[in-house]
Amino acid sequence: MGHIEATKKLAVSPEALWGTISDLSSWDKWFTIHDRWMEEPPATLTPGSKLVAKIVMLGMANKIEWQVEKVDSPTSLTLSGTGMAGVKCRFDFAVTPEGDGSQFSVTGDFEGALIKGALGKAVEKDGAKQLEKTLEQLEALASTAA
């Protein structure tokens, strides 16, 4: 199993941050593993909603069928998904007010026959780099929406 996580204080209000996270049309602008939606996503995130996306990690594309497990607007979102070759993943996003900004946390877990040993470590390393870029891009995008 691969595990990645990152937490960062962002100079953006929790409302602006949540507005960006919950706007599925913006995901390709900030969530670096997300390439595009393969089916039209729902207008609002609700538990049980299905989302079909193309993601890219280690330069390899995979189709993930996400299911929204939990939405607690405006503080948290949990998605779990299944992709090709039996890959399973779960992402948790959390927004917490902090001072005049927000703290944003994201964790991701990946498992499957392909995510073991050296490849599992490579997925973790690539995922950690992608999360750093994700946080930078999310802050930039949310600050323009504020």
Summary of the structure (lengths in Angstrom):
residues: 146
radius of gyration: 14.6
end to end distance: 37.0
largest distance: 43.9
contacts: 442
relative contact order: 0.27
helix: 32%
strand: 44%
